[in-house]
Amino acid sequence: RNLFGYSLTAKDDISKGELITIEKLETTKPSGHGISPLHYQNIIGKKAIVEMKKGCFITEDMII
């Protein structure tokens, strides 16, 4: 099932302290490597506490 699911990733580079917007997110296979796209609304408006490169899977410990 993880093979066919998706996880949230950074669409572009996100700097430390930058607010996360919908335009900065995309979904990438497989699931289980980052936050589920079903929870994207909980990510919008949060700050990045680490620098994220394009394509990086976004996890709970990367945002505040």
C-alpha positions in Angstrom: 0.0 0.0 0.0 2.9 2.4 0.8 4.1 2.0 -2.8 0.9 3.5 -4.2 0.4 6.3 -1.7 1.9 9.8 -1.5 3.8 12.0 1.0 4.2 15.7 1.1 7.5 17.1 -0.3 8.9 20.6 -0.9 8.1 21.8 -4.4 10.9 24.4 -4.2 13.7 25.1 -1.6 12.3 26.3 1.7 14.5 28.4 4.0 14.7 28.0 7.7 12.0 30.3 9.3 10.0 30.6 6.1 6.2 30.1 6.2 4.9 27.1 4.3 2.3 27.9 1.7 0.3 25.6 -0.6 2.5 26.7 -3.5 5.6 25.3 -1.8 4.1 21.8 -1.4 3.7 18.8 -3.7 3.0 15.1 -3.4 5.5 12.4 -4.2 5.4 8.6 -4.0 5.8 6.6 -1.8 3.8 7.2 1.3 5.3 6.8 4.7 8.3 9.0 4.1 6.7 12.2 5.1 3.4 13.7 6.2 0.3 12.4 4.4 -1.2 14.8 1.8 -4.5 14.3 3.7 -3.0 16.5 6.4 -1.7 19.4 4.2 -4.1 21.9 5.9 -2.2 21.3 9.2 1.1 22.3 7.5 -0.1 25.5 5.8 1.0 28.6 7.7 3.6 26.8 9.8 7.3 27.8 9.9 10.1 25.6 8.7 12.7 25.0 11.5 15.2 23.5 9.1 16.2 24.2 5.5 14.4 22.0 3.1 15.7 21.3 -0.4 13.4 20.8 -3.4 12.0 17.2 -3.3 12.7 16.8 0.4 10.0 14.7 2.3 8.4 17.0 4.9 8.1 15.4 8.4 6.5 16.7 11.6 9.9 17.5 13.2 10.7 19.9 10.4 7.9 22.4 11.1 6.7 24.4 14.1 
